[in-house]
Amino acid sequence: MGVVVPLESDRGEGSDAVERLTELVGADMDRVTDLILSRLASQVEMVPELAGHIVESGGKRLRPMMTLAAASIVGYQGTDHVKLAAAVELMHTATLLHDDVVDESDLRRGKEAARKIWGNQASVLVGDFLLGRAFKMMVEVGSLKALDILSTSACVIAEGEVLQLATTKDTRTTEDAYLQVVNAKTAALFAAATEVGAVIADRPDSEQAALSSYGRNLGIAFQLVDDALDYSGRQATLGKTVGDDFREGKLTLPVVLAYRRGTADERQFWERTLRDGDQNDGDMEQAIAIMESHGCLDDTIGRARHYGAIACDALAIFPESDMRDVLISLVHFCVNRSY
Amino acid sequence: MGVVVPLESDRGEGSDAVERLTELVGADMDRVTDLILSRLASQVEMVPELAGHIVESGGKRLRPMMTLAAASIVGYQGTDHVKLAAAVELMHTATLLHDDVVDESDLRRGKEAARKIWGNQASVLVGDFLLGRAFKMMVEVGSLKALDILSTSACVIAEGEVLQLATTKDTRTTEDAYLQVVNAKTAALFAAATEVGAVIADRPDSEQAALSSYGRNLGIAFQLVDDALDYSGRQATLGKTVGDDFREGKLTLPVVLAYRRGTADERQFWERTLRDGDQNDGDMEQAIAIMESHGCLDDTIGRARHYGAIACDALAIFPESDMRDVLISLVHFCVNRSY
């Protein structure tokens, strides 16, 4: 029932990437965490309570680590990368709070979603507060170019979420249209997070572009694997509810492929379950069976591997280093994490 | 049944203030409107549709006019005030979209609320998009101090909304606690809107502070009169639903005063209708009758007049001019608009 990952190399390749990355940027990440917690302070009790709940529930904190890693690979010597990384994580946290409201999710990272404890209203408003705090931190850094990159990504993310809302339940969504959603709602922030690391170090455009490309393509690969995992029984361990996308009628890549490759009967199945939202016991298992019969989950991972390869090649202009190694290894981890 | 306004001067004082202000900043306001409409553009159809709905429903656009007026009174010669004014209006529009979701409102400015047409989900996301666009425009202006002032106000507004959420239905809310809400959710943006007008003109701190104080106190007066109007039958003409605050259990100043001044029976009435949300036909009329018996609506306007006076005095450091005249006149309009 799990996703079969067609590996080109060892099954475990990249499996220690997150640990190695954490080792390399660990001291800075501690500063990022301290900074975030200190910036959640507010006289209004509910603000740090609710924000703390989602911030402390952790997650992998990949995005702020991307900013720290990018600053490190270009040899940045200052301290502003910590503030920008914290701002990136707060932006991401704000979108998670709003996403939970939009998706009516009950769980987030294996814990009860904030909206279930404090309500949708507080989640919307505390999300706004975190977005405001994120911008304030970027302003403190004082780099107009970094501000431009991050505020642009904030618009793009919101646009992507609206686009996803509009395509939800539309079984005729094309792979291109779906990639546009992924680019906007996930890859844009990864790209911005890495790009600003080079920007504050005043590195040449070529290095800024390389890091932006790495972040963008890693983000796409990451999202596509996430999409495949949503149809894998193993996902329960990741703290999301298995089958969330299916239940919400989200047209992710495995479904896009399955609909296009499917028989007339199978298309009717997708229309009933996703377009019409008429789902019965056993439908999720049926969905997975159809996907597997057409190789849709494998091919989704295959597509992820394609973007991952672009991400790795983008780093080729940097001299060899532990950090470059780890960032390449992280791509393998993202693609192979389906076990 | 209407609010009786204890006027110190002619009933109509300030009645032409908005027209005169519109005359003075009209050309710039046209630029602001064009700029806003051009920045709503998006490949994602629903974004300009939904955003256009709320932007075009108009309202008085007081906040962006404040930025233009402040820039004018300090003799600013550039063009960045137009961008900042547009950013201020987009920030405000974003909070309106989120407010409607939080308050579950059906109407906004006399039109069907966006959330009723496009849903809560799209309203949350398009609000985020507008906030992102607002920041992008501020970044284009490139004044880090203006960015700091406006991003700080974004945090303060969100905090104020959360505070209001926490105090909703709490009949024991004090006047001070309520003023804190008003300061944050309304006055902070007015203060920021006027202050940045002086900031981009590089005027001395004393002038920035004077304009910030004018904006803040005008904002407080404006909100308090709004609160009184919510218990006035005349409000239907303003495009809000009469009695919204009452139905939502909001503890605004008229209620704060009525609860403190009330008899035991009256306090029970407020607890049943606002704390417990148990409302019957005739309760709104009863609420107004209790308020009038204790002079709460008149005194709310009286409090507004107090803050209005501070706003007017703040402008005293500027030489006499048409603009200063109009801004003072605007305070009178705000306080006297209850007819």
Interface residues (C-beta under 8 A of the other chain):
Chain A: S42 Q43 V44 E45 M46 V47 T95 H98 V101 V102 N120 Q121 A122 V124 L125 V126 G127 D128 F129 L131 G132 R133 F135 K136 V139 E140 G142 L144 L147 D148 S151 T152 A154 C155 V156 I157 A158 E159 E161 V162 L163 L165 A166
Chain B: S42 Q43 V44 E45 M46 V47 A94 T95 H98 V101 V102 N120 Q121 A122 V124 L125 V126 G127 D128 F129 L131 G132 R133 F135 K136 V139 E140 G142 L144 L147 D148 S151 T152 A154 C155 V156 I157 A158 E159 E161 V162 L163 L165 A166
